[in-house]
Amino acid sequence: MSSQGLCPTWSTNSSVSALGVFLGTSKPPSRALVLLHGTCRDVRRGFIDSYALQSPSAGTLITGSHKGPRLPGSLSAPKNAQSKLLLAINLGQLAVAAEELKRLQTDSIAVEPYTIEQLVEALLKKQKFRAAIATFKSSQQSGPLQFHYFTYQSLVAAAIKAGEPYTALEVFRQLQHAGLTPNFVTYSGLISALGKVRRRGQPSADLAYQLWQELYQLQTPLDAAAFRTGMNACISVGKLTEARALLQDMKQQNIPADIRVFNILLKGYSRRGGVAAVAGIMQEMSDAGLKPSAVTYNTLIDTYVNAGQLPQARQMCSDALDAGVALDVWSYSALIKGYVQESNLQAALGLLQEMKQAHGVLPNEVTYSTLIDGCVREGAIETGRQLLTEMVARGVKPNAVTYNTLLRAYAMDDKVDMKDAFGMLAEMGKEGVMPTVDTFNTLMDACIRRVNPAAVPRLFHQMEQSGYIPDAVSYTTLIRALSWLGRSNDALQAFEELNANPNAQADLYAYNAIISALSVAGRMEDAEKYLRHAAQLAQDQQEPAPVEAFGATIKGYARLNNAEAALDVLREFWQQGGEPDDTMFEVLVNLCVRTGEFRKALQVVHAMDKLGRPADKMRIKKVLEEFYRRQEKLKRRRSNTERPVNEGLERFKFWLGLPNNYYRDDWQ
């Protein structure tokens, strides 16, 4: 990728190549499942190998003087259309095989499903997940081909391993479309993977719950692990009653409910109700004759930390020790998170030393990543770098979250050259850590911050071309950049793509962005259309009316000097229970003064007074002075005929404390 595709400040060979190292890479698939897949088809492979070896051209290559695999260019064109493909697969020349498959497909030459399966399997074994999934998808373009169950299963497992549950879901649906029925292990693995996604604007929790509903309605006998997966899916969408009902199902089917089941319920109730909600679960656990485990105490510690009750969290640590339950890395990591949230970096760093020296508990990647995040929040970037160095020296492998946290710090600091950010990418490559969607999101946000919106569409395109699936954050940043570039049509197209994307959801941030883009472009009819959708979404999510979306619409009408329409938007906002912020009020007052709507301006400032938010009179006076200057220019162009007194203006001047005719006798 050329440096012109990025921000000008990034045009160094080292930084650009650092990003290029990662494009098209992935994490390894599940080796056990791939091996199982291969074992189940040894007989079929024997036939395939024999077919390739008996090809005249293939025979020449294999029995000739070449003792090792030939280079890609040495493959001669065999007479049979698939022989070259099969031979390349058997020789392990997978890049050649992929190109040959592409050529056959381009020439509309049919390729046997088992041949494609063999290539997919070989790619997975070489940990080339993206190439494997690309091969699978290309085989489905001319019409769905039915593969062996274990081909689908291997791809699902590999996608999960690569951190791409939505790709796994896509393959899963292809499996079902082929008339095959997934077993509960496949269901459970995918449900669990989707449930672990915690990304804004992604429907992962809802999809996990839907899959659980599918599995449950199949009435297939389930084991305890599957029930626990279902309980997790239920609590992730707040369906605690259903999670409890599954506990009853387990009892009816004589499936023992161990401490792990109650820990799941404890986690669910702590998320929804906080500290007050966990007492009942603890009592129920005790009634069942179960003793709290380390996970139980860690869940309680995390509950108190999230409630901002650090003394109680530390007391829970003492209770665990008194009960003979040793504190582990998750206990300390939760406490460290609490100190980071309270901006007490020194206490967090002190706890790191305590856990290592006094208790012999070694920190993991979550511990270090949390501390590095605390350093970034406090601007202690050098301390964060030192922690990363210590982390690597101790043999704790940093993950993408660790690097993205430091990358965010570099992106947010205008004094830091973006070359350092790409240097961080190079370190990721050295440690074998692949970038994530968050990595691209951070870089795109940096472009916005560095006033280089033109680079955002290029980065977004590069992300898609590299096989990454954009999330709502990606689309929102893209929409903001396109708006800045004056490309409202493209911004609207990006929003509609987000809406149609099964792997992402348009959240209120995305709606705020598109409404702002349309308002800036003066497309107020479209802006109001999406404003209604945003208001409905906020209502469905039991959130207050979106002040940013309404504010952007008001600003749009202010640019058009349409005070009446702007005030209508304010009234609608108010009717929906919204509370205007200072910016919204300021825009309205300035608009009314600028357009001579002084009675309306008085209504707005009186509303501000009632809310205890007095208007900035000095700023308003300056706007009024500008109004007078414009009036004077107009007056010179007209006759000197005396104009009637503007009562609204005089009242407004009285409110501002300016000389006025508010008490003239003829007003009485």
N, C-alpha and C positions, 0 to 999 in steps of 0.2 A: 504494500500500500504506500503510495507516495505521500510525502509530507504535506503536499497541498491539500490532502483530504482532511487535515486536522487544523487546529489553531496555528497561526503563524509562529507563535512562541514555542511551538513544539517541534519545529522543523529541524530535528537533529537525527542523524542516522540511528544513534543508540536508542533514543526514546521511541521512535517509530517502530524499529525492529523489535523492541521489547514488547510492544502490543502485538506485533505480528506473530511472535513466538506462540501465542496462545490460541490464535484464531483457528478453529477447527479441531481443537483437542478436547479430550473428555476424561473422566475418571473411568477406572476399569470396571467391567461388569462383574456379576457374581460368578466366580470361577466354578463353584460347585454346580450351579444350574447349567452352565455352558458344558461342563464335562458330562453331566447327565444327559443333556441334549445329544451330544456326540455319541455316547454309548448306546442310546436307543436307536441309532440309525447306522450302526456299523455295517449291517448287511447291505443297506442301500448304497452306502459309500463304496463298498466293494465292487458293486456293479458299475458305479460311476467311474471309479479309478480304472477298472478294466477297460471300459469304453474309451477313456482318454488314452491309455497306453497302447491300445490296439489301432489307434488312428495312424495311418501311414506317415503323416508329417510328424506326429508326436513321437512315433517310434524312432524316426531318424534322430530327433533331438535327444531322446533318452538313451538310446543304445550307441550313440556316436561317441566321438572322442572327448566330448565335454563331460567332465566328471562332476562338476558342480552345476547349480542352477544358472541358466543363461541370463544375461542382462535383458531388460525389456525389449531393446531394439533387435535382439537376436531371434525373437519369435517369428517364425515364418508363417505365412497364411495357410492354415490347413484347409482341406477340401470341405470337411463338415463345418457348418456354420458355428457350432458350439464347441468344437474341439479346442480352438485356441483359448477360449474362456476356461474350459475345464482344465487344460494343461497349466494355465497360469495359476489357477487356484491350487492345483496339486504341487506346483513348484514353489508355492508361497509368494508368488509375485502378484500381490493383491492389488497394487495400484494398476498394473497391467490388466488384471481381471476386471477391475471396476471400469476402466476405459473401454475394454472390449464389450462389456455388458451395455455400456452407454451407446456404443456404436451399433450394436445389434438392435437395441430399442429404437434408436433413431431411424434405422433402416426398416423398422416394423417387422423384424424377424423374431418370431416367437421363441422364447427361452423357457425351458422346462422349469417348473417351480422348484424341483429338488436341486437344480443347479444354482438357482438364486439362493436357496436355503444354505447350500454348502458355502457360498461366498459370504453370506451373512454370518454364518457360524465361524468361519475362518477370521473374519474381521473382528468379531467379538473376542475371540481367543487372543488376538493381537492387541486387545484393548483399544480398538479403533471404533468406538461406539458411534460417533457421528457419521463415519463412513458407512457403518452397518445400517443405521437408521435411514440414511439417504438412499442406500441400495434398496431397502425394504419399501420406502415410499415411492421410489421411481418405478418399482415393479407393479404398483397398484394403479398407476396413472392411466394405463390403457385398458383397465378393467381389473376388478379384484381377483387376485389369485389366491387359492386356498393353500395354506401351508400346514405343516405338521404342528400339532399343539405345542410341542416343546420349542419350536421356532418363535412362536408368539411369546411363550413363557420366558424364554431367554432374553428377548428384546425388552419385555416389561421389566424384568429384573435388572437388566443393564441400564435402562433409563432411570430406574429408581436409584441405582448405585451412582449414576452420573448426576443425581440431583435434579432430574427433569421429570417430575411426576405427571405433568400434563402430556408429555410425549408418551409416557407409560400408559396413560389413560387412553390416548389415541390408538395405540397398538391393542390395548385391551378391547376396545370397541370393535376393532377389525377382527379380533378373535371371535367375538360374539357374532359379528356379521357373517363370518365364515361358517356359522352353524355349530360352533363348538361352545361348550359350557364350561366356564372357568370353575375350578374347584375353590373351596373356601380358603385355601392357603393363598392362592393368587389374589382373591378378593381382599383378604386381610392385609397382605403386603402392600397393595395399592392404597387401601383405605388408610393404613398407617402412614404411608409416605405423604399422601395429601394432607393428612391431619397435622403433619409436622411443618407444613408451609405456613409461615407467619408473615405474609407480605400484604401490604396495603393494596387494596383494589384487585385482589385475586379471590375467586370463589372457591378456594380449596376446601374450606370447612364444609360448605354446602355440598360440594361434590362428594366429599368423603361420606357425608351423611346419606346422600342419595345412593351411593354404592352399598352402604350398609343396609339400607332399606331393601335394595334388590336382593342381597344375599339372604337377609332374614326371611323374605317372602318366598324364597326357594324351598324353605322348610328342610334344608339339608342339615343332617346332624352336625352340630358344632362342638368344638372343644372349648376348654376354659380360655385359651389364648384368643380364640375368635370372639368370644363374649367380651373379653376385656377390650379388644379392638372396637367392638360395637359400642361399648360404654364410652370409650374415648371419643368416638365419632358423635355420639349424642351430646356429651357435655361441651364439645367444641362449638356447637350451635345453640347452646343454652337449654337443651331439652333434658333437664335433670330428672324430670319425672320418668321419662322413657329409660334413662340410665338405671334408675332404681328398679323399674319393671324388669329389666334384664337380670338384675340380681335375683328377683323372684323366679324368673325362668330357670336360672341355674339351679336354684334349690329344688324346683319341681322335677328337673331332669337329673337330680342327684349328682350335680357337678359341684365339687367343693368350691366355696368362695373363700379364697385365702386373703392375706393382708393386701395383696396387690389390687384386688377388686375394691377394697375400701379406700386404698390410697387414690385410686382413680376418682371415686366419688368425692373424697376429701379435696382433691385438686379442683374438681368442678364447682363444688360449693364455695371454696375459697375464692375462686375467680369471680363468681357472681355475687356473693354476699360478703366477702371479706372475712374479717376476724369473727364477727358475730355468727356467721353461718356454719362454722366448723365444729362447734361444740356438740351438736346433735350427732354428727358422723362419728366423732370420737367416742361418744357414749354407745352408739350402736356397735362400734368395733369392739368395745370392752364387753358388751353383752354377748358378743359372739365368741368370747374367750380368746381374742387375738391381742397380742401385744404390739405396740407401735414399733415399726422398723426404722431403719435409718432414713428411708424414703419418706416415711410418715413425718418424722421430725424435720426433715429438709423442707417438706411441703409447708409445714407450720412456720418454720423460720422464714421462708419466702413470703408467706402470707403476711406476717408482721412487717417484713421489710417493705412490701408493696403498700402497706397501710401507713408507712412512715413511722413505725413504732420500733425503732432499733433497740431500745432497752429491753423490750419484751422479746425481741428476736434473740438477744444474747441470753436472756433468761431461759429460753427454750433450749439453747445449746447446753446450759447447765443441767436442765431437766433430763436431756438425753444422756449426758454423762452419768448422772445419778442413777438412771435406769440401766446402765451398763451398755448403752449404745454409743459406739465411738463416732466422733464427728469425722466426716470425710471431706473430700475436696468440694463437694457440692454445698455442704454446710457453710464452709468458709467463703466460697464464691458468692453465695447469696448475701452474706454479711458485707462482703466487699462491695457488692452492687448497691447495698443500702448506703454505705458511706459515700460512694460515687454520686448517688442521687442527691445526697445532702451537700455535695460539693466539698466534702472533707477528704481531700486526696491524701493528706498526710496520715490520717487514721487508716485509710484503705491500704496504703503502703506498709504501715506498721503491722496491720493484720496479716499481710503477706509474709513478713518476717516471722511473726508469731506462729503461723501455721507450719512453716518450714522448720523452725528451730525448736520450738517448745513442744510441738505435737507430731513432728515427723510426717506431716501430710504434704505431699508434693503438689504444687499447682498444676493445672492442666491448661489447655488452650482457652477454655472459657474464662478461667481466672485471669490469665494474662490479658486476654482481649478486653475484659471488663475494666481492668486497671488502665490499659492503654486508652480506652474510651474516656476514662476519668482524666487522664493526662491531656487528651485532646480538648475536653470541655474546659479545662483550666488553662489551656494555652501552654502547657508544659510539654512541648513537642520533643525536646531533647530527652526528657525522662522517659517518654513513650518509646523513643528509639532505643534507649538503654534496656528497657524491659524486653523489647523485641530481641535484642542481642542476647540477653540472659536466657530468654525462652529457647532460642535456637541452641545455645550452648548446653542447656540442660537436656536437650533431646526432645523437647516438646515441639511438635511440628505446628507452626502457625497455620491457621486456616484462612479462607477468603475473608471472613469477618475481621480477623486481625489486621490484615493488610488494607482492607477497605476503610477501616477506621482511621489509620494513619494517612491513607490516601485522601480521605475527606478533610483531614487537617491541612494538608498541603493545598488542596483545592480551595479551601476557605480563606487561607492566608494570602492576601494580595502581594505580600512581600516575597513570597516563595515562588521561584521559577518553576514552571510546569515540567521542566526537565527532571526535577527531583521527584515529581509524581511518577513519571515514566521510569525513573530509576527504581522506584518502589515496585513497579510492574516487573522489572528485570529481576528483582529479588524474589518475587513470587515465582517466577519461572525457575530460578535456581533451586528453590525449595519444592518444586513440583506442585505448586498450588495454581489451579486454573482460575482465571477471572470469572466473575459472576455477572448477572444483570446489574447488581448493585455497583460493580466496578464501572460499568458503562454509564449508569445513572449519575455516579459521582463525577465522572469526567464531563458529562453533558451539563450538569449543574455548574461545574467550574467554568464552562464556556459562557453560560449566562452571567455568572458573577464577573467574569473578565470582559464582559461586553463584547463577546464574539459569538452572537447567536447563529451566524452562518455555519459554524462548525457542527452545530447540534444535529441538523438533518443528516449530515455525512456520517457522524458517529452512530446515529440511529440506524441508518442503512447498513453500516458495517456490522453492527450488532446482529441485525437480522440475517445478513449474508453469512455470518459466522455460525449460525445455527442457534443463537440465543433467542428466547421468547420474551419480547418486551412486556413489562407489566404496566400497571396504571401510572406509576411514577415516571416511567420512560415516556409514555404518551403525553402525560401532563407537561413534562419538560419540553417535549417536541412542540406541543401546541403553543407554549409560552414563547419559544424561539420563533416559530412561524409568525406569530402575532407581531413580534418585535420587527420582523422583516417585512411586515405589511402584506403577508400572504394569508389573508383570512380564509380564502377558499381551501387552501391546503390544510390550514388549521382545522377547518370543519371536516375535511376528509379524514384527517388523523383521528378526530374524535369519533367519527362514525366507524372507523376501523376498530377503535377501542371497544365501542359498543357491540360490534359484531364478533369480537374476539372471544372464543369460549374459554380462553386461559386468563382472561383479565376482566375486571369490572370497572365501569365508569363510576368513580366515587365523587364525593362533593368537591375534592380538590380539582378533579378533571373538569367538572361542571363549572367551577369558578374560573378555570383557565379559558374554556371555550366561550363563556359568557363575556369575559373581559375582552377576548380577541374580537368577538363580533361587535361589542360596544365600541371598541377603539376604531373599528372600521365603519362605524355609523350604521350597521345593519341591525337596527333596533327591533324590527319585527322578529328576526331570527333569535336575537338575544332574549327577548321576552318568552319566546317559545321554549328555549332551554332553561330559562329561569323557572318556568312552571314545573318542568321536570325535576329541577334541582330542589325546589320547595317540596315536591311530593316525595322525593327520595329522603330528604331530611325528616319529613313527617313519618315515613315508613320506618326509619331507623330511630325514631323517638329522639331526634336531635332538634335543637332550635333552628329557626329559619336561618338560612346561610347568609350572614351579614356581608361576606365578601362578594357573593353573587349579586345580591341586591345593590350593594354599593357600586359595583362595576356598571350595572345597568343605569343607575342614577348618574354616574359620571358620563356615560354615553349620551344621555339626554342633555346633560350640562354642556357637552361639547357642541350640541346642536342648538343651544340656547332655548330649550323647550322646558320651561319651568313647570308647566301644568302636568306634563307627562312624568317628569321627575318626581313631583309631589304625589302623583297617583301610585308610583312604585313605592314611595315611602309609606303611604297609607296601607297598601297591600302588605308590606313588611310588618307594619304595626299590627294589623289584623291577625297575622299569623303568629303573634306573640314575640316577634323579634324586638330587640332593643338596639336602636341605632348607635353606632360608635361616633366618636368625635369627627372623624374624617367625613362620614356621611352628612352630618349636620353642617360642617364647614362648607362642603360642596354645595349644599342646598341654599344656605344663606348667601354665599357669594353669587350663585346663579340668580337668585331672586333680586338681589341688589343690582347685578349687572344688567338684568333685563327690565328693571324698573318695576318689578312686582313687590312693592314695599309692604303691602298688607300681608302677603304670603311670607315675606321675610320675618315680619313680626310674629306670625304664628309659629314659625320654626324656632325663633329664639325663645319664645315663651315656653314652648315644649322642652327646650333644652334646660331652661330654668327649673321647670317642674321636676326634671330628672336629676337636678343638682349638678348640671354640667354647663356652667355659664359660658357664653360665647366670647370669643376673643374680639373685643370691641376695637382695639387698635388695628387689627387686620381688616376688619369690616370697614373701618373708616377709610382705609387706603382703597378698598374696592369702590366705596362711594365716591371718593375723589376722582377715580378713573371714570365713573359714570358721569360725573359733572363735566369732565373734560370732553367727553363724547357729546354731551348735550350742548355744550357751548359751540362746538364745531357745527352741529346741526342747526343751531340757532342762527349762526352767521349766514347760512345758506337760505334761510327763510326770511319772511318779512319780520319787522319788529313788533308785530301784533302781540300784545300781552297775553300770556297763556294763563289759564285758571290755576289756582293753587292746587297742588297735588296733596290731598289730605294724608294719604298713606305715607308719602315721603316725609311730610312734616312730623307725623307721629313717630316715624322711624328715627328721624333726626333727634327728636325729643328723647327717645330711648337711648340713643348714643351719647346724649349730653351735648349735642351741637346746637347752635342758635337755630330757632325754628319759629314758625307761626302757629304752633299748636293751639294757643289760647286766643286766637283772633276772635273778636266779638261776633263776626258773622258766622262762626261755627256753632255758636250756642243755640 
